């Protein structure tokens, strides 16, 4: 079929373009189409791997080890199409490829220009997704940034060319804009008109407008927008504020017949819509009872997107377990203060947290605070889940407080420690170029029998994604196991430790991989599900002593 949908944004950033594109993908999959998603990022970085979480949010990792924009996480949670390195295109990748070809003489001495060389490279990367999957029906291409940004111009020009070359029945433009509300609750359409005008100046006439607004647009407003933006009245849709969850947005768009209009414009025969999974998920949402408080102890708490996939996986687990998950964001830095009382900090805001999660991260800041949080959770029998760095924190805490090695540490934080319980692999020791050089992507893990990790997955062989450089030091396996720490999963062949568990504890577990990347609202990640289940049961028992567990 080879249909293309280009999703762009206007007026301002952070309107939810990624969620809108993902929701559109979910709707088309519900119509029986095979959908692939592509994100075009206009920044000059080759990928998101070396970018600060404060700058760009989390780094989402694909099976083949690509470090990508967090919007690929949205694609993974809303759609089922495979994601790989090919699904993430950046200006850095494009210019790097073109310059390499120029150096190799592949342009035969011609002057290398933005048009056609840069735009051709962009188009080739988009078309490569179609070539990679011959069964694909529709490619949805999200163009990052906002129309008018100088960085986005080559991508918009490439989109214009593809729409012209493929024909308007095979390639369409979906433009997301803002309808702001001013004093007196009046909605203003002028910013949207200017945004569409900017698109028209680029040579692209949007086929469909999605208007981000506080409430559903009235018919008169939609007709006004259609008239002044030169689009069909039936092609103006509202992405309004919802009080539930972003996972209701596919159903919001479905009720407005967005998918029907897109199929009509692309000349695709109408198909039966199957959104049973999304409707079932919303039924679970409305059926949730009670709540549990999960303390997220990390170092990037100011920006919600820094731990986006972790927060979403906790929400998915709450859906599965029938309980609302309250996020208590705890900056680990104040916990480092020698006078700080971990119990008071972790029990702030009126009620102690019911569980502790320490996510991944890099750098020394806040590490000792995380160790304090882990010690508090272990000593007070509070469920604890450590992911990547969070597992390494468990190992460091055990070394310091059980084995009494006061300087137990990771060589990432202390090169001179006498007890480097976490250290670099030998092949990583002389690495200088950090971009894409970690243990990245999909790999296997073998779980030991009669362990919490095997109970969660229900099978011995596990496949999850990694993103780390430091490992549990094999030199300390003997001391750790003899003192009681359980090593419960390994890489195939047993070379590296992948999971540790606390003995005599309701649920204390850490893994070296990142299970959050594969969690979906319709299928919670197994470890997140079991973690929240343990938290729920502990909270229920504490609130109702003697009452049987659900």
N, C-alpha and C positions, 0 to 999 in steps of 0.2 A: 504493500500500500504506500509506504514511504511518504507519510504526511508529517509536516513540521509546524509546531506552534511556538512562536517567539513571545516570551513574556518579558515585558519591560516595565519600568516604574517611573513615575513622575512626581513633581512637586517637592517631595522630600524623601529621605531614606526611612527605614524601619517601619514601613507600612504593612509588612507581612507578605512581601512578594514571594518569598520562598514557600510559605505555608499555602498561599493561593495557588502557586504552580503545582505543589504537591497534591493539594485537594483536587485540582483539575485532573492530575494523573490518576488519582483514586477513582474519580468518576468515570473516566474512560476505561479503566480496567474493569469497573463494574459493568460496563457495556460490552465486555468480552474482547477488548482490544489489548494487544501487547504494547506496553508503553515503556520507553526509555527516557530518562531524565538527564539533562546536561546543564552544568552551571558554568557560565562564562564570567570570570572575575577580572576586573580591569586593573588590578594592582600588578606592579612589576615583579613582585616576588614570584619565584618559580612555583612555590606551593605555600601552604599555610604552616608548614612544619616548624619554621624558626620564628614565627610571629608570636608576640606576647599575647596571652589570653586577654589582657586588658585592651589590646588593640583590636582583636579579631574574634574573641570568644574561643570556644574549644576547637581543637583539631579533630576532625572526624577521619577515621582510618578505614580504608576499604580492604577487602580480602587480599588484594594484590599488593598491599602495603603503601598505597598512595595516602599522603597526608593532605587532606582537603578541607574546603570550607564547610562550616557547620550545616549549611543548607543541604548537603548531601545526606546528613543525618535525618533531616525532614523527609527527603525523598525515600529513604530506607524505611522510615516509620509509616509513611502513608501509602507507598506503592511496593510492588513485589519484584519489579524488574531488577536485574543484577546491576551492581555498581562497581566500577573499576577506575583505574587511572584515566581511562578514556572519557569518563563522565565529568571530569574537572578540567577546565581550560582556563589558563591565566595569560595575561599579557606577557609575563615573564617567559612562559613556555613558548609562546608564539614567536616573540622576538628572538629568543635563543635559537629556535629551530631555523628561522629565516637567516640569521647571521651565520649559523653553521653551514647552511647551504651556500651562502655567498662565499664563504672562505674556501669551500670545496670546489668553487667554480661552476656550480650547477645552474647558475643563471646566465652562463655564457657571456659574461662581461657586461650584461645589461645593467642599467641603473636600478638599484633596488629601492622600491617605494612602498608607501603604505597601501596604495592602490596601484597594482593588483596584488603585490606579493604578501603583504600582511593579511589582507582580507581573504586571499586565497588560502592561506594557511589556516585561518579561522574556519573557513567553510570546509576544508578538508578534514579538520578535527571533528566537526559536527557530523559530516557524512561518514566518518570512520565508525561512529557508533552504529549507524545503520548497517554498514558492511560487516561489523563484528557480529551482528545478530540478524541473520536473514529473515527470521520470523517476526521481526519487529514491524509494528503497524504505524506507530506515532512516536516522534521524538519531540519532547517538550524542552525547549531551550530557554533557561532563565538568564537574562542579561543583567549582571550585577550593576550597582550604581543607579544613578538617576539621570534621565534624559537631560542633556545640557552639560553634563560632566564631560570635560575634554577627554578623560580616560576611556569613556564608553563609546566614543565616536567610531572607532574601527569595528567594534562588534555590531553596532547598529547598522553601519554601512554593509557589513557582511550579511546581516539579516535582510536588509533591503534587496541586496543582490539575489539572495536565495528565494525570496518571495517573488521577485521578477522572473527568475530562471525556472522555478518550479510551477509557477502559476498560482493564482489566488485560491484555487480549490484544493491545492496541495500544501500551501504554506500560508498561515495567517498570523496576524499580530494581535496579541492580547495585552492591553495597557492598563496598569494599575495606578490609580491616582488618589488624591486626598480631597474629600469634601469637608472643609473645616466648618466648625460651628462658632459663630461670633455672638456677641451680646444679644440677648433676647431669643436665644435658641434658633437663630436663623442660619440655615445652611447655605454656604456660598459655593457656586459652581465655577467662578471665574478662574481659580487656580487650575482646575481640570481643563478648561478651555485653553489656557496658555500652555499647559503640558502637551495637549494634543497638537497644538500649533507647532510646538518644538519638534514633535515627532514628524509632522508633515514637512517641516523644513529639512528634515533628514531624508525625506522621500518616502516615508512610511505612513500610510493611512491606517490607523488602528481599525481592526474589524470588530473588536469587542472591547468594551470598557468595564473594568471592575472598580467600583468607587468605594474607597474606604471611608466610612461615615459612622457617626455615633448611633444612628438608627436606620431602619429600612427607608430608602428613598421613596417619596410619594410619586405617583404616576406623572404628575405635572412636572416635577423636577427631572425625572428621567427623560421625558420628552424634550425638555429644554436642553439638557445635555446632548441628546441625540441630534437635535437641530443644529446647535452651534459647533458640534464636533464632527458632523458629517458621518454619523454612524446610524444604523437601524435602531429604532426605539426598542425593539426586542433584544438588542445586543448590549444594553446598559444594565449592569448588575450591581448589587450592593453587597459589600463585605462589611457588615455592621458589627458593632461590639456585642459580644455574647457573654453571658454570665456563667457559662458552663466550662467548656474546654475547647481548645483549638481543634480537637478531633471531631467536633460537631460541624465544622465548616464544610466538609464534603456534602453533608446532608442539607446545610443551608443553601449551598449552590444548587444542589439537586432540586430542591423545592422551587427555585427560581428558574429551573429548566436550562441552566448553563450548558450542560452536556448536550442537550438536544439541539441547541443553537449551534454549537461547535460542530456537531456531526452534520448538520444541514449545510453549514458554510463549507465544510470540507468534502461534501458530496458523499458521505458515508451513509449507507442505509441504516435506518433506525433499528436499534437492537433492544432487547429486553434488558432492563437495568437490574442488576443483582447487588444490592447494598446491605444484604442480610448481616454481614460481619460488623458493619458500622452501626447499624441499628441495634444489634445485640450489645455492642460495646457501650452505647449510650444508655441502654437499659441497665447494664451493670453500674454505670455511673450514678444513675438516679437511685439505685438500690443500696448504695454504700451506707453503712451505719457506723457511727462513732468515728474516732480519729486516733492516730498515733503520731507522736512527735519524733522526727528523726533529726538528730544533730549532725549536720554536715560540717566536719572540721577540716578546713582547708585554708589556702593562702590567697585565693582570688575571689573572695566573697562579695566584693563590691559590684561585680558584673555577673548578672544572672547567666549569661550565655557561656561563661567560662566553664561551667559544669553542665551544659545543656542536656547532653544525653543521659547523664546520671540522674538529673531531676526528672526527666521524662520516664526513665526506667523505673524510678520509685513510684511515679504516678501509675504506670502500667501495672506494677505489682499490687498497688492498692486496689485497682480495679479487680484484679484476679482474686484478691483476698477479701474483698467486700468492705474495705475500710479506707477512709480518707487519710492521706499522708500529709502532715504538716511539716514543712521544711523549716528547720531552725538553723540559720546560717551562722556559724561560729568561726570567727577569725582565729587561727591558731597562734598568731603572734602574741596577743596578750597572755595566753596560757604559758608562754615561755618565762614570764616574770617569776623569779624564785618565790615571791610572796603570793603569787596567784593561787587561789583555791580552785582546783579543777571542779570539785563538786558544786561550788557556787556558780561558776561560769556555765557549766553544763546543765545546771538546774535552774537557769534564769527564766524570766518571763512567766513566773507563776507556777510552773510545773516542770519537774525534771524531764529531760528527754527520755524517750522510751527505747531509743537505739542510737548507735553511733556509726557513722560511715565516714571513712577517710578515703578520699578519691586520689587520683593520680596527680602528679606535679613534678616540678624540677626546682633545684636550688635549695639553699640552706635555710632561708628565712622561714620561721614558723615550725621547723621540724621538731624541736624539743617540746613545743606545745602539743603537737600531734602525739608524741610519745606519752605525754601526760594524759591525754584523752584516752589512749589505748589502755594505759595502766588503770585508769578509773573504771573503764568498761569491764576489764578483766576482773578487777577486784570486787566490783559491785554486781557481777553477774548480769551486766547489761548487754544485750545482743550487739555485736560489733561486726562490721563488714569492711574489709580493707581491699582496695582495688589498686594494683600496681604499687605505687609508693605506699599505699595503705597496708599492703602485705609486708613490705620492707619495714615499716614502722612497727608492726607486730614482732618481727624478728629482733629489731634493735631493742624494743621494750623488754622482751624476754631475756635478752643478753644482759641488760642493765639490772633488772629487778629480780630475776630468778637465778641467773648464773652469777650475779653480783660483779659483772664486769662494768664498772662505772663508765668506762670510755667506749663501750660497744657502740659502733657507729657504721655508717656507710662511707666508703672512700670518696663518694660524691661530696660529702660534707666535711670530712676530716681525713686528710691523706695520711696523717701521722698516728691514727688510732692503733693501739696494740691489738685490738679485737675487731678487725674489719668483717663483721658478720654479713655485710652486703658489699659487693665489690664489682668491678668491671670484669667482663669476660676478657680473656687474653687478647682476642682479636680486636677488641675495642680500645686497647690501652693507648695506641698511638694515633687514634683518629683525631683529626683537626677540623675537617669539614663536617659540621654537625647535621646539615640538611640531608634527610633521608638515609642516615647511617645507623639507625637503631635497629633492634629486632622488631620488624614491622609486619603487620598483616596476619593473615590466616595461617594458623599452624595447630598441630595436634597436641593434646594433653591426655595422659592416661591416669585415670582415677583409681585409687586404692579401694578395695571392698570395705564395706561397713564404715563408711565415712559420710560426712554431711554433703560433701561435694558430689559423691556418687549418688546419694539419695536424691539430690536436687535434679540431676540430669537423667537419672534412671538408666545410665549405661556407663560402661568403662571408658569408651573412647569419646573424647570431647574435642570440638573444634571451635576455637574462639580467636579473636584478634589481639595482637600485642602492639605495644608502643613503649619501649623502654630500652635502656642501655645497661643498667646495673642489675645484678642478679643476687639471689641468696648464695652466699659463699659456701661451696662444697666442703671447704676445710673445717666447717663447724657443724656438719651434719651430725656427727657422733655425739658431741656435747649437747646439742639441742635436743636430740631424740632421747638421750639418756636422762635428761632433766625433765622430760615429759611433753615437750612440744611435739605435736603430731605433724609429720610431713605426709600429706595425703594425696598428692598428685604430682606427676613428673612429666617431662617431655618424653616422647617415645624412646625407649632405651634407658631411661632413668638418668640422663646426663644432668638435667637441671630441675630444680624444685619449682613447681608451678602453684602449689597450694599448701598453706599451713593452717592448722586448727588448734584452738586451745582445748586442753583436757578439762573435764569437770566443769563445763561451761554450757549454758543453754544454747548459745549460737555465737561462737567466735571464730571467724573464718576470714582468710585473706587469699587473694589470687593474684598472680603476676600479670594475667591478661585483663582485657577490658570487656566484660560481658554486656555492658550498657549499649555497645554499638549494635547489637543484634536484637535488642528488645523492641517490641511493637505494642501498640495499644490493644491489638487483637491477640497477642501472644507474648506475655511477659517473660523476660529473661528468667530462667530457672533459679539462679542464685538470688536475684532480687526478690522473686516470689517467696522463696523459703525464708529469706531474711525478714521480710515484712510479716510473714505468717508467724515467725518466732516472736517478733516484737508485739504483734497483736495478741498472741496468746499470753505473753508475759504481762502485758498491760491489763488484759481482761482478768487474769488471775489476781493481780494486785488490786484491781478495783472491786472484784467480787470474790474474796477468798473462799475457797471450797467449791466454787461453781465449776461445773465440768466445762472443758474446752469445747469449742465448736468443732 
